[in-house]
């Protein structure tokens, strides 16, 4: 399975929804909480092509987007293939 990274905030409902979806699928992910690590926000914005909202999700180093984008991949049956090694 490819490495999954997610930038989050504990106050963000979409962050919790994204983590629930990934956990439901049995995906282990690396979480960067921007409230604990605010210095990582610049890194996130650069990696996410200027997007500043959370969550921002990366699979295998590729930017997926936010929860809506992740959920759309799941709905379209494309997420499993993207996660596969």
Secondary structure, DSSP 4 states (H G I P E B T S, - for coil): ---EEEEE-TT-HHHHHHHHHHHHTT---EEEETTT-TTHHHHHHHHTTT--SS-EEEETTEEEESHHHHHHHHHTT-HHHHH--
